[in-house]
């Protein structure tokens, strides 16, 4: 055979290695397809047979549901006559038109299983005990429809099939059982057997839970017991599926079984296997012929194609041999105008790409001053790349035969032992090695290189080869030294700048402290509002409730004391709300006088139960300096009204008349004697007058005991407007009431 291969060349090899295996594969595929078709056909026939069996069981289940519905409807009617046997007997007589399908009649059992009613009437049945019938025990347990197996002891002594449903009252309590009876074996006059015959199930039979035949395609088998047959035992066990077996005539048959829902019965259908396969025999022969023809044609076409492609393949083979020898510039031609020509073109591109890749790799090694080497440990021979010769400034002739000793000769004497130990450790410990060391150039100068390598082992774990690289890192180390110097200088510079930054931070710390104080004031204001203010408000409510209780018991002294506590709590609550407001930042600079006053009235007076109004007439144009002083004057007057006057209402008026602006704060408090207060200098009145005088205006204070207080400040705007920045403008509709 080998001599024939050598003599025939590639043609014979392709025939034996491609053509014949292809023909065999095609033949195998054809055989597999044929067998697969047969198997698929058999599977489809079996599936069709089992599905038909399942369809029949569902149809029979539908018939059973029909009988169930008849009995359930009648059971509901009988439940309405609970305890009245005569009425129930009459109802069963009247229902004869609906219940005629039960050819052996209908009877009613009481809860103990005793026959109490039967229709048609059979006095000899009344009082019979049916509690030993299996369906009775299951209805007592589950209270659901039951289709029985074949039972003895029916009317006239015949065997029957019983359909039983529970009779329940409105509380779902069992009060009786309604039983419909079919005569077993009656195929002509029985509705049950008539419906089964309508299905035309062919060779099929139904067995009950005891293995007895309820229905059979051969009437002679009705009532017979087949419980000793394996297929019937599977039916009795509630199994489903199919079985290929033999009948009594030794014919191969397919048997399908399925349980009938709602009963202990099972349906068995059978069909001879020959009858099933005859339906597909002609198609099988046609498929086999087509597979043989396809195999022959495919084999012939393969032979023609082998001969067509033979010559271009030879050219490609020769070209591949030249490329493998290192002739990357070699190209081939294959003018076949098909994929072979495309393959030849791709082959030529591959050759050029390999040549360019080799040139780029060598150039990259030259730029990176990176060389590679391979050492055969067993032969103690080392191969170096051209870049290593350039790196060490030596020629192949100067180095002579490559060996580890020749390389160690150019390693610096102080590093030679470290290099040798690193190589030996890599071999013994089965791990790569990496080391920096110096080499001596022919002119006596030193270069620093980075060397790393990996060891290859044979199957027995013996080291056979080391592959490694050598890179000149002299310039890189010099750059790293310069970078280290720059790093040191940078650290000094950072230290200087850090000192300057700390000094700057000291300067900013004072500014930040002011922000912290403001934040803390806001936090304290929130806490006072959420805790102390709420507690004071609760105290006023409690004092009011306590005062009413004291009034109810008639204790005048207690009423006065509690009243004083309530008044003190209200006064303290007002002062606390004022304190909370003053601790928060004002809107004066941001929003102007009018909105700042509105906020004040809403936040303090409005929440203290004091009716407050802000009335601004026409257009009021005020410089910022005037706004600040008027705001402080207004706050002082409002604070007096809140703390000392016990006012229930307060009003703030701002008017502009003939180049003058007037601010007036009016309250309905207890009032006071202005002359007496001027001598004592209390309640901030001196501060109000001084601020008015600083603005070039005057303050007028009118009050009398029991008549409230009016504080009016009038200021001329001509001088202030000439020396102040542009004023803020407020429209006359900016009012609060």
C-alpha positions as CSV (number, residue, x, y, z in Angstrom):
1,X,0.0,0.0,0.0
2,X,2.8,2.4,0.8
3,X,4.6,1.6,-2.5
4,X,1.3,2.4,-4.3
5,X,1.1,5.7,-2.5
6,X,4.6,6.7,-3.5
7,X,4.1,5.6,-7.1
8,X,0.7,7.2,-7.6
9,X,1.6,10.5,-5.8
10,X,-0.9,13.0,-4.6
11,X,-3.6,11.8,-7.0
12,X,-3.7,8.3,-5.4
13,X,-3.5,9.8,-1.9
14,X,-6.5,12.0,-2.5
15,X,-8.5,9.1,-3.9
16,X,-7.7,7.0,-0.9
17,X,-7.7,9.7,1.7
18,X,-10.5,11.9,0.4
19,X,-12.6,10.2,-2.3
20,X,-13.1,6.8,-0.7
21,X,-13.7,8.2,2.9
22,X,-16.2,10.7,1.3
23,X,-18.1,7.9,-0.5
24,X,-18.1,5.8,2.7
25,X,-19.3,8.9,4.7
26,X,-22.1,9.5,2.2
27,X,-23.1,5.9,2.3
28,X,-23.1,6.0,6.1
29,X,-25.2,9.2,6.0
30,X,-27.6,7.5,3.6
31,X,-27.9,4.5,5.9
32,X,-28.3,6.7,8.9
33,X,-30.9,8.8,7.2
34,X,-32.8,5.7,6.2
35,X,-32.7,4.3,9.7
36,X,-33.6,7.6,11.2
37,X,-36.5,7.9,8.8
38,X,-37.7,4.5,9.9
39,X,-37.3,5.4,13.6
40,X,-39.1,8.7,13.1
41,X,-41.9,7.0,11.2
42,X,-42.3,4.5,14.1
43,X,-42.2,7.3,16.7
44,X,-44.9,9.2,14.8
45,X,-47.1,6.1,14.5
46,X,-46.7,5.4,18.2
47,X,-47.4,9.1,19.1
48,X,-50.5,9.1,16.8
49,X,-51.7,5.9,18.4
50,X,-51.2,7.2,22.0
51,X,-52.8,10.6,21.2
52,X,-55.8,8.8,19.7
53,X,-56.1,6.8,23.0
54,X,-55.8,10.0,25.0
55,X,-58.6,11.6,22.9
56,X,-60.9,8.7,23.5
57,X,-60.3,8.9,27.3
58,X,-61.2,12.6,27.2
59,X,-64.4,11.9,25.3
60,X,-65.4,9.2,27.8
61,X,-64.6,11.7,30.6
62,X,-67.0,14.2,28.9
63,X,-69.8,11.6,28.9
64,X,-69.1,10.9,32.6
65,X,-69.4,14.7,33.3
66,X,-72.8,14.7,31.6
67,X,-74.0,12.0,34.0
68,X,-72.4,13.8,36.9
69,X,-74.3,17.0,36.0
70,X,-77.6,15.1,35.8
71,X,-77.2,13.6,39.3
72,X,-75.8,16.8,40.9
73,X,-78.7,18.8,39.7
74,X,-81.2,16.3,41.0
75,X,-79.2,16.0,44.3
76,X,-79.7,19.8,44.9
77,X,-83.5,19.4,44.4
78,X,-83.6,16.4,46.8
79,X,-81.7,18.4,49.4
80,X,-84.5,21.0,49.4
81,X,-86.9,18.1,50.6
82,X,-84.6,17.0,53.4
83,X,-86.5,14.7,55.8
84,X,-89.5,14.4,53.6
85,X,-89.2,10.9,51.9
86,X,-92.5,11.2,50.2
87,X,-91.6,14.4,48.5
88,X,-88.2,13.0,47.5
89,X,-89.9,9.9,46.1
90,X,-92.3,12.1,44.1
91,X,-89.4,14.2,42.8
92,X,-87.5,11.1,41.5
93,X,-90.7,10.0,39.7
94,X,-91.1,13.4,38.1
95,X,-87.4,13.4,37.1
96,X,-87.7,10.1,35.2
97,X,-87.6,12.0,31.9
98,X,-84.1,13.2,32.8
99,X,-82.8,10.2,34.6
100,X,-84.0,7.5,32.1
101,X,-80.3,7.1,30.9
102,X,-79.7,5.1,34.1
103,X,-81.1,1.8,32.8
104,X,-81.1,0.1,36.2
105,X,-82.7,2.9,38.0
106,X,-81.9,5.5,40.6
107,X,-81.8,5.1,44.4
108,X,-81.1,7.3,47.5
109,X,-79.0,6.2,50.5
110,X,-79.1,7.8,53.8
111,X,-75.9,8.8,55.6
112,X,-75.6,5.3,57.1
113,X,-75.7,3.7,53.7
114,X,-79.2,2.3,53.8
115,X,-81.5,2.4,50.7
116,X,-84.4,4.7,51.5
117,X,-85.8,5.5,48.0
118,X,-85.5,3.6,44.7
119,X,-87.0,4.5,41.3
120,X,-88.5,2.5,39.6
121,X,-90.0,1.4,42.9
122,X,-88.7,-2.0,44.2
123,X,-90.0,-2.5,47.8
124,X,-87.6,-5.4,48.2
125,X,-84.6,-3.0,48.0
126,X,-85.8,-0.6,50.6
127,X,-83.7,-1.0,53.8
128,X,-80.8,-2.8,52.0
129,X,-77.4,-1.9,53.5
130,X,-75.0,-0.5,50.8
131,X,-72.4,0.8,53.3
132,X,-70.0,-2.0,52.3
133,X,-69.8,-0.6,48.7
134,X,-66.4,1.1,48.1
135,X,-68.0,4.2,46.6
136,X,-70.0,4.8,49.8
137,X,-66.8,5.0,51.9
138,X,-65.1,7.4,49.5
139,X,-68.1,9.7,49.3
140,X,-68.3,9.8,53.1
141,X,-64.6,10.8,53.1
142,X,-64.4,13.2,50.0
143,X,-68.0,14.2,49.3
144,X,-67.4,14.1,45.5
145,X,-68.6,12.2,42.4
146,X,-67.8,8.5,42.3
147,X,-67.9,6.1,39.3
148,X,-67.8,2.6,40.7
149,X,-66.2,-0.6,39.4
150,X,-68.5,-3.5,38.4
151,X,-70.7,-4.2,41.4
152,X,-72.9,-7.2,42.2
153,X,-76.4,-7.1,43.8
154,X,-78.2,-4.7,41.4
155,X,-81.9,-4.8,40.7
156,X,-83.0,-8.3,39.5
157,X,-79.7,-9.6,40.8
158,X,-77.7,-8.2,37.8
159,X,-74.2,-6.6,38.0
160,X,-74.2,-2.8,37.7
161,X,-72.0,0.2,37.4
162,X,-72.9,2.9,40.0
163,X,-72.6,6.7,39.6
164,X,-72.9,8.3,43.0
165,X,-73.0,12.0,44.1
166,X,-73.4,13.4,47.6
167,X,-76.6,15.1,48.8
168,X,-75.6,18.0,51.1
169,X,-77.5,20.7,52.9
170,X,-76.8,24.5,53.0
171,X,-74.0,23.9,55.5
172,X,-72.3,21.4,53.1
173,X,-73.2,18.6,55.5
174,X,-73.8,15.1,54.0
175,X,-77.4,14.1,54.3
176,X,-77.6,11.4,51.7
177,X,-76.2,9.9,48.5
178,X,-77.9,9.8,45.1
179,X,-76.9,6.7,43.0
180,X,-77.5,6.1,39.3
181,X,-77.1,2.6,38.0
182,X,-76.1,1.2,34.6
183,X,-76.7,-2.5,33.8
184,X,-73.3,-4.1,33.1
185,X,-73.1,-5.6,29.6
186,X,-76.1,-4.0,28.0
187,X,-74.8,-2.7,24.7
188,X,-78.1,-2.1,22.9
189,X,-80.4,-0.3,25.3
190,X,-77.8,1.3,27.7
191,X,-77.0,5.0,27.2
192,X,-73.5,4.5,28.6
193,X,-72.6,1.7,26.2
194,X,-74.3,3.5,23.4
195,X,-72.0,6.6,23.8
196,X,-68.9,4.4,23.9
197,X,-69.9,2.6,20.6
198,X,-70.4,6.0,19.0
199,X,-66.7,6.7,19.4
200,X,-65.8,3.9,17.0
201,X,-62.6,3.2,19.0
202,X,-61.7,0.0,17.0
203,X,-59.9,-2.6,18.9
204,X,-60.3,-1.1,22.3
205,X,-61.6,-2.1,25.7
206,X,-62.2,-0.5,29.1
207,X,-61.3,-2.2,32.4
208,X,-62.4,-1.2,35.9
209,X,-60.1,-0.8,39.0
210,X,-60.4,-4.6,39.6
211,X,-59.3,-5.6,36.1
212,X,-62.8,-6.6,34.8
213,X,-63.9,-5.6,31.4
214,X,-66.6,-2.9,31.3
215,X,-66.5,-2.4,27.5
216,X,-64.8,-4.5,24.8
217,X,-64.8,-4.5,21.0
218,X,-65.8,-8.2,21.3
219,X,-69.0,-8.3,23.4
220,X,-68.2,-11.9,24.5
221,X,-65.6,-10.5,26.8
222,X,-67.9,-8.2,28.7
223,X,-67.6,-8.8,32.5
224,X,-64.6,-11.0,32.1
225,X,-61.6,-10.5,34.4
226,X,-58.2,-9.8,32.8
227,X,-56.4,-8.9,36.1
228,X,-53.7,-11.5,35.5
229,X,-52.5,-9.8,32.3
230,X,-49.5,-7.5,32.6
231,X,-51.0,-4.7,30.5
232,X,-54.2,-4.7,32.6
233,X,-52.2,-4.6,35.8
234,X,-50.5,-1.4,34.5
235,X,-54.0,0.0,33.8
236,X,-55.2,-0.9,37.3
237,X,-52.1,0.8,38.7
238,X,-53.1,4.1,36.9
239,X,-50.2,4.1,34.5
240,X,-50.2,5.5,31.0
241,X,-48.1,4.9,27.9
242,X,-47.6,2.3,25.2
243,X,-46.2,-1.2,24.7
244,X,-45.2,-3.3,21.7
245,X,-46.1,-6.9,22.4
246,X,-47.8,-9.9,20.8
247,X,-51.4,-10.9,20.8
248,X,-52.8,-14.4,21.2
249,X,-52.3,-15.0,17.4
250,X,-48.5,-14.2,17.9
251,X,-49.0,-11.0,15.8
252,X,-46.9,-8.0,16.9
253,X,-49.3,-5.3,18.2
254,X,-49.0,-1.8,19.6
255,X,-51.0,-1.2,22.8
256,X,-51.7,2.2,24.4
257,X,-53.1,2.7,27.8
258,X,-54.5,5.8,29.7
259,X,-56.6,6.2,32.9
260,X,-60.0,7.7,32.4
261,X,-60.3,10.9,34.5
262,X,-62.7,10.8,37.4
263,X,-62.8,7.0,37.6
264,X,-60.6,4.0,38.5
265,X,-61.1,2.8,34.9
266,X,-58.5,2.6,32.1
267,X,-58.8,2.5,28.3
268,X,-56.7,0.0,26.3
269,X,-56.4,0.4,22.5
270,X,-54.4,-1.9,20.3
271,X,-53.4,-2.1,16.6
272,X,-51.3,-4.6,14.7
273,X,-47.8,-3.3,13.9
274,X,-48.1,-4.6,10.3
275,X,-51.2,-2.4,9.7
276,X,-49.4,0.7,11.0
277,X,-46.2,0.2,9.0
278,X,-48.0,-0.7,5.7
279,X,-49.0,3.0,5.5
280,X,-45.3,4.1,5.1
281,X,-43.7,1.1,3.3
282,X,-43.9,2.7,-0.2
283,X,-42.3,6.0,1.0
284,X,-39.5,4.0,2.7
285,X,-38.6,2.3,-0.6
286,X,-38.6,5.6,-2.5
287,X,-36.3,7.2,0.2
288,X,-33.9,4.3,0.0
289,X,-33.6,4.7,-3.8
290,X,-33.0,8.4,-3.6
291,X,-30.3,7.9,-1.0
292,X,-28.4,5.4,-3.2
293,X,-28.6,7.7,-6.2
294,X,-27.4,10.6,-4.2
295,X,-24.4,8.7,-2.8
296,X,-23.3,7.6,-6.3
297,X,-23.6,11.1,-7.8
298,X,-21.8,12.7,-4.8
299,X,-18.9,10.2,-5.1
300,X,-18.5,10.9,-8.8
301,X,-18.6,14.6,-8.4
302,X,-15.9,14.4,-5.6
303,X,-13.6,12.4,-8.0
304,X,-14.0,15.1,-10.7
305,X,-13.2,17.9,-8.3
306,X,-10.1,16.1,-6.9
307,X,-8.6,16.0,-10.4
308,X,-9.5,19.6,-11.1
309,X,-7.9,20.9,-8.0
310,X,-4.8,18.7,-8.2
311,X,-2.5,20.9,-10.2
312,X,-3.0,24.2,-8.3
313,X,-2.6,22.3,-5.0
314,X,0.8,21.1,-6.2
315,X,1.9,24.7,-6.9
316,X,0.7,25.7,-3.4
317,X,2.6,22.9,-1.9
318,X,5.9,23.8,-3.6
319,X,5.4,27.5,-2.6
320,X,4.8,26.6,1.0
321,X,8.0,24.6,1.1
322,X,9.9,27.6,-0.2
323,X,8.3,29.9,2.4
324,X,9.1,27.4,5.2
325,X,12.7,27.6,4.1
326,X,12.8,31.3,4.7
327,X,12.2,32.6,1.2
328,X,9.5,35.2,2.2
329,X,9.8,36.9,-1.1
330,X,8.6,33.9,-3.1
331,X,5.2,34.2,-4.8
332,X,3.1,31.7,-6.8
333,X,0.4,32.0,-9.5
334,X,-2.7,29.9,-9.9
335,X,-5.0,31.3,-12.6
336,X,-8.0,29.1,-11.9
337,X,-10.6,31.9,-11.4
338,X,-11.9,30.2,-8.3
339,X,-11.1,29.8,-4.6
340,X,-7.7,28.2,-5.4
341,X,-6.6,31.5,-7.1
342,X,-7.9,33.4,-4.0
343,X,-5.9,31.1,-1.8
344,X,-2.7,31.7,-3.9
345,X,-3.2,35.5,-3.6
346,X,-3.7,35.1,0.2
347,X,-0.6,33.0,0.3
348,X,1.4,35.8,-1.4
349,X,0.1,38.4,1.0
350,X,1.0,36.1,3.9
351,X,4.6,35.8,2.6
352,X,4.8,39.6,2.4
353,X,3.3,40.1,5.8
354,X,5.7,37.6,7.4
355,X,8.6,39.5,5.8
356,X,7.3,42.8,7.0
357,X,6.6,41.5,10.5
358,X,10.1,40.1,10.8
359,X,11.6,43.4,9.7
360,X,9.4,45.4,12.2
361,X,10.3,43.0,15.0
362,X,14.0,43.4,14.4
363,X,13.5,47.2,14.2
364,X,11.6,47.2,17.5
365,X,14.3,45.2,19.1
366,X,16.9,47.6,17.8
367,X,15.1,50.7,19.1
368,X,14.4,49.1,22.5
369,X,17.9,47.6,22.6
370,X,16.2,44.3,23.3
371,X,17.7,40.9,22.2
372,X,16.7,37.4,22.8
373,X,18.5,34.1,23.2
374,X,17.9,30.4,23.5
375,X,20.2,28.0,25.4
376,X,20.2,24.2,24.8
377,X,21.1,23.0,28.3
378,X,22.0,19.4,27.2
379,X,24.3,20.6,24.4
380,X,25.5,23.7,26.3
381,X,24.9,25.8,23.2
382,X,23.5,29.3,23.1
383,X,21.9,31.1,20.2
384,X,21.9,35.0,20.3
385,X,19.9,37.4,18.2
386,X,21.7,40.0,16.1
387,X,20.7,42.7,18.6
388,X,22.6,41.1,21.5
389,X,25.8,41.2,19.3
390,X,25.2,44.9,18.6
391,X,24.4,45.6,22.3
392,X,27.7,44.0,23.4
393,X,29.6,45.5,20.5
394,X,30.9,42.1,19.4
395,X,30.6,39.9,16.3
396,X,29.7,36.2,16.0
397,X,33.3,35.4,15.2
398,X,34.6,37.2,18.3
399,X,32.3,35.3,20.5
400,X,33.1,32.0,18.8
401,X,30.9,29.0,19.6
402,X,28.0,30.1,21.8
403,X,28.0,28.8,25.4
404,X,27.0,30.0,28.9
405,X,30.6,30.4,29.8
406,X,31.2,32.7,26.8
407,X,28.3,34.9,28.0
408,X,29.5,35.0,31.6
409,X,32.9,36.1,30.4
410,X,31.4,39.6,29.5
411,X,29.4,39.9,32.7
412,X,31.0,42.2,35.3
413,X,33.1,40.2,37.8
414,X,31.1,41.5,40.7
415,X,27.8,40.4,39.1
416,X,28.9,37.1,37.6
417,X,28.1,35.0,40.6
418,X,24.6,36.5,41.0
419,X,23.7,35.8,37.4
420,X,24.9,32.2,37.6
421,X,23.0,31.6,40.9
422,X,19.8,33.2,39.4
423,X,20.0,30.8,36.4
424,X,20.6,27.7,38.6
425,X,17.7,28.7,41.0
426,X,15.3,29.0,38.0
427,X,16.2,25.5,36.9
428,X,15.9,23.9,40.3
429,X,12.8,25.8,41.5
430,X,10.9,25.6,38.2
431,X,10.2,29.3,38.0
432,X,11.3,32.2,35.8
433,X,14.1,34.5,36.8
434,X,14.7,38.2,36.4
435,X,17.9,40.1,37.3
436,X,19.8,43.4,36.5
437,X,23.5,43.2,36.0
438,X,26.5,44.9,34.3
439,X,28.4,43.8,31.2
440,X,31.9,44.9,30.1
441,X,32.2,46.3,26.6
442,X,35.4,45.8,24.5
443,X,36.5,49.4,25.2
444,X,36.3,48.7,29.0
445,X,33.2,50.7,29.6
446,X,30.2,49.3,31.5
447,X,26.5,48.9,30.5
448,X,23.6,48.0,32.7
449,X,21.2,45.3,31.3
450,X,18.0,43.6,32.5
451,X,17.9,39.9,31.8
452,X,15.0,37.5,32.3
453,X,14.4,33.9,31.2
454,X,12.1,30.9,31.5
455,X,13.0,27.2,31.7
456,X,11.4,24.4,29.6
457,X,11.2,20.9,30.9
458,X,10.6,17.5,29.2
459,X,8.0,15.0,30.3
460,X,10.3,13.5,33.0
461,X,10.8,16.9,34.6
462,X,14.4,17.4,33.2
463,X,15.4,21.0,32.2
464,X,16.2,21.0,28.4
465,X,16.0,24.6,27.3
466,X,16.1,28.2,28.6
467,X,14.6,31.1,26.6
468,X,15.3,34.6,27.6
469,X,15.8,38.3,26.7
470,X,18.4,40.9,27.4
471,X,17.6,44.7,27.4
472,X,20.1,47.6,27.7
473,X,18.7,49.8,30.5
474,X,21.7,52.1,30.9
475,X,19.9,55.2,29.7
476,X,16.8,54.3,31.6
477,X,18.7,54.1,34.9
478,X,20.4,57.4,34.2
479,X,16.9,59.0,33.6
480,X,15.7,57.5,36.9
481,X,18.6,59.0,38.7
482,X,17.8,62.4,37.2
483,X,14.1,62.0,38.2
484,X,15.1,61.2,41.7
485,X,17.1,64.4,41.9
486,X,14.1,66.3,40.6
487,X,11.8,64.6,43.1
488,X,14.1,65.8,45.9
489,X,13.9,69.3,44.6
490,X,10.2,69.1,44.2
491,X,9.8,67.9,47.8
492,X,11.7,71.0,49.1
493,X,9.5,73.2,47.0
494,X,6.4,71.6,48.3
495,X,7.6,72.1,51.9
496,X,8.1,75.8,51.2
497,X,4.7,76.1,49.6
498,X,3.2,74.2,52.5
499,X,4.6,76.7,55.0
500,X,3.1,79.6,52.9
501,X,-0.2,77.7,52.8
502,X,-0.3,77.3,56.5
503,X,0.2,81.0,56.9
504,X,-2.6,81.7,54.5
505,X,-4.8,79.3,56.4
506,X,-4.2,81.2,59.6
507,X,-5.4,84.3,57.9
508,X,-8.5,82.6,56.6
509,X,-9.3,80.9,59.9
510,X,-10.7,84.1,61.4
511,X,-13.1,84.5,58.4
512,X,-14.1,80.9,58.8
513,X,-14.7,81.5,62.5
514,X,-17.3,84.1,61.7
515,X,-19.1,81.6,59.4
516,X,-19.0,79.1,62.2
517,X,-20.6,81.6,64.6
518,X,-23.3,82.3,62.2
519,X,-24.0,78.6,61.7
520,X,-24.0,78.1,65.4
521,X,-26.5,81.0,65.9
522,X,-28.8,79.4,63.3
523,X,-28.5,76.0,65.0
524,X,-29.2,77.5,68.4
525,X,-32.2,79.4,67.0
526,X,-33.6,76.2,65.6
527,X,-33.1,74.3,68.8
528,X,-34.7,77.1,70.9
529,X,-37.7,77.2,68.5
530,X,-38.1,73.4,68.5
531,X,-37.6,72.9,72.2
532,X,-38.0,76.0,74.5
533,X,-40.6,77.8,72.3
534,X,-42.7,74.6,72.0
535,X,-42.5,74.0,75.7
536,X,-43.6,77.6,76.6
537,X,-46.5,77.2,74.2
538,X,-47.5,74.0,75.9
539,X,-47.2,75.8,79.3
540,X,-49.6,78.5,78.1
541,X,-52.1,75.8,77.1
542,X,-51.7,73.9,80.3
543,X,-52.1,77.1,82.4
544,X,-55.3,78.1,80.5
545,X,-56.7,74.6,81.1
546,X,-55.7,74.7,84.8
547,X,-57.3,78.2,85.2
548,X,-60.6,76.9,83.9
549,X,-60.4,74.0,86.3
550,X,-59.7,76.4,89.2
551,X,-62.6,78.5,88.2
552,X,-64.8,75.5,88.1
553,X,-63.9,74.6,91.8
554,X,-64.2,78.3,92.8
555,X,-60.7,78.9,94.2
556,X,-60.1,82.6,93.4
557,X,-56.6,82.6,94.8
558,X,-55.6,79.6,92.7
559,X,-57.2,81.3,89.6
560,X,-55.1,84.4,90.2
561,X,-51.9,82.4,90.6
562,X,-52.5,80.3,87.6
563,X,-53.4,83.4,85.6
564,X,-50.1,85.0,86.6
565,X,-48.3,81.8,85.5
566,X,-50.1,81.9,82.1
567,X,-49.4,85.6,81.6
568,X,-45.7,85.0,82.5
569,X,-45.6,82.1,80.1
570,X,-47.1,84.1,77.3
571,X,-44.7,87.0,77.8
572,X,-41.8,84.7,77.9
573,X,-43.0,83.0,74.8
574,X,-43.1,86.3,73.0
575,X,-39.6,87.3,74.1
576,X,-38.3,83.8,73.1
577,X,-39.8,84.1,69.6
578,X,-38.2,87.6,69.4
579,X,-34.8,86.1,70.5
580,X,-35.1,83.3,67.9
581,X,-35.8,85.8,65.2
582,X,-32.9,88.1,66.2
583,X,-30.5,85.1,66.2
584,X,-31.3,84.4,62.6
585,X,-29.8,86.4,59.7
586,X,-32.0,89.1,58.3
587,X,-33.1,89.7,54.8
588,X,-32.3,93.4,54.9
589,X,-29.2,93.4,52.7
590,X,-30.6,90.9,50.3
591,X,-34.3,91.8,50.0
592,X,-34.6,95.3,51.3
593,X,-36.5,97.1,54.1
594,X,-40.1,96.1,53.3
595,X,-39.5,92.4,52.9
596,X,-37.3,92.4,56.0
597,X,-40.1,94.0,58.1
598,X,-42.7,91.6,56.6
599,X,-40.5,88.7,57.7
600,X,-40.2,90.2,61.2
601,X,-43.9,90.7,61.6
602,X,-44.7,87.2,60.4
603,X,-42.0,85.5,62.4
604,X,-42.5,87.3,65.7
605,X,-45.8,89.2,66.1
606,X,-47.8,86.9,63.9
607,X,-46.7,83.8,65.9
608,X,-47.2,85.6,69.2
609,X,-50.9,86.2,68.6
610,X,-50.5,89.9,67.9
611,X,-52.4,91.3,64.9
612,X,-49.8,93.0,62.7
613,X,-50.1,95.2,59.6
614,X,-47.5,96.7,57.3
615,X,-48.8,99.6,55.1
616,X,-46.5,101.3,52.5
617,X,-47.9,104.4,50.7
618,X,-47.0,105.2,47.0
619,X,-43.4,104.6,45.9
620,X,-40.8,104.7,48.6
621,X,-37.2,105.2,47.5
622,X,-34.7,104.8,50.3
623,X,-30.9,104.7,50.4
624,X,-29.3,101.6,52.0
625,X,-28.0,103.6,55.0
626,X,-31.5,104.9,55.7
627,X,-33.0,101.5,55.4
628,X,-30.7,100.0,58.0
629,X,-31.4,102.8,60.6
630,X,-35.2,102.6,59.9
631,X,-35.1,98.9,60.3
632,X,-33.4,99.2,63.7
633,X,-35.8,101.9,64.8
634,X,-38.8,99.7,63.8
635,X,-37.4,96.7,65.6
636,X,-36.9,98.7,68.7
637,X,-40.4,100.0,68.7
638,X,-41.9,96.6,68.0
639,X,-39.8,95.0,70.7
640,X,-41.2,97.6,73.2
641,X,-44.7,96.8,72.2
642,X,-44.1,93.1,72.5
643,X,-42.3,93.1,75.8
644,X,-43.8,96.0,77.8
645,X,-47.1,97.2,76.2
646,X,-49.1,93.9,76.2
647,X,-50.4,95.0,72.8
648,X,-52.9,92.9,70.8
649,X,-52.4,94.7,67.5
650,X,-49.6,96.7,65.9
651,X,-49.3,98.6,62.6
652,X,-46.2,99.9,60.7
653,X,-46.7,102.8,58.3
654,X,-44.1,104.0,55.8
655,X,-45.0,107.2,53.8
656,X,-43.1,109.5,51.5
657,X,-44.4,113.1,51.7
658,X,-42.7,116.2,50.1
659,X,-39.2,114.8,50.1
660,X,-39.5,113.3,53.5
661,X,-40.1,109.7,54.6
662,X,-42.2,109.0,57.6
663,X,-42.1,105.8,59.6
664,X,-44.7,105.2,62.3
665,X,-45.2,102.3,64.6
666,X,-48.6,102.2,66.4
667,X,-49.8,99.7,69.0
668,X,-52.9,99.3,71.2
669,X,-51.0,98.4,74.4
670,X,-51.2,99.7,77.9
671,X,-49.4,102.9,77.1
672,X,-47.2,105.0,79.4
673,X,-46.2,108.6,80.5
674,X,-43.6,109.8,77.9
675,X,-42.2,112.4,80.3
676,X,-41.6,109.9,83.0
677,X,-39.9,107.5,80.6
678,X,-37.7,110.3,79.2
679,X,-36.3,111.0,82.7
680,X,-35.7,107.3,83.2
681,X,-34.4,106.7,79.7
682,X,-36.0,103.2,79.5
683,X,-37.5,101.0,76.8
684,X,-35.0,102.0,74.0
685,X,-36.6,105.4,73.5
686,X,-33.3,107.2,73.8
687,X,-31.9,104.9,71.1
688,X,-34.8,105.7,68.8
689,X,-34.2,109.4,69.1
690,X,-30.5,109.1,68.6
691,X,-30.8,107.1,65.4
692,X,-33.4,109.6,64.0
693,X,-31.0,112.5,64.8
694,X,-28.2,110.7,63.0
695,X,-30.3,110.6,59.9
696,X,-31.1,114.3,60.2
697,X,-34.6,113.7,61.3
698,X,-36.7,113.7,64.5
699,X,-38.6,111.2,66.5
700,X,-42.0,111.9,68.0
701,X,-43.4,109.6,70.7
702,X,-47.1,109.8,71.8
703,X,-48.6,107.7,74.5
704,X,-50.9,107.7,77.5
705,X,-51.8,105.1,80.0
706,X,-54.5,102.8,78.6
707,X,-54.4,104.5,75.1
708,X,-51.5,102.7,73.3
709,X,-48.3,104.2,71.9
710,X,-47.3,105.8,68.6
711,X,-43.6,106.2,67.6
712,X,-43.1,108.4,64.5
713,X,-39.8,109.2,62.8
714,X,-39.6,111.8,60.0
715,X,-36.4,112.0,57.8
716,X,-35.5,114.3,55.0
717,X,-34.1,112.5,52.0
718,X,-32.4,115.3,49.9
719,X,-29.0,115.2,51.6
720,X,-28.9,111.4,51.9
721,X,-29.8,110.9,48.3
722,X,-26.9,113.2,47.2
723,X,-24.3,111.1,49.2
724,X,-25.7,107.6,49.0
725,X,-25.7,104.9,46.3
726,X,-28.9,104.3,44.2
727,X,-31.8,103.6,46.5
728,X,-34.0,100.6,46.5
729,X,-37.5,101.0,45.1
730,X,-40.7,99.6,46.7
731,X,-44.1,99.7,45.0
732,X,-47.2,100.9,46.9
733,X,-48.8,97.4,46.6
734,X,-46.0,95.8,48.7
735,X,-48.1,95.7,51.8
736,X,-48.7,93.2,54.6
737,X,-51.8,92.9,56.6
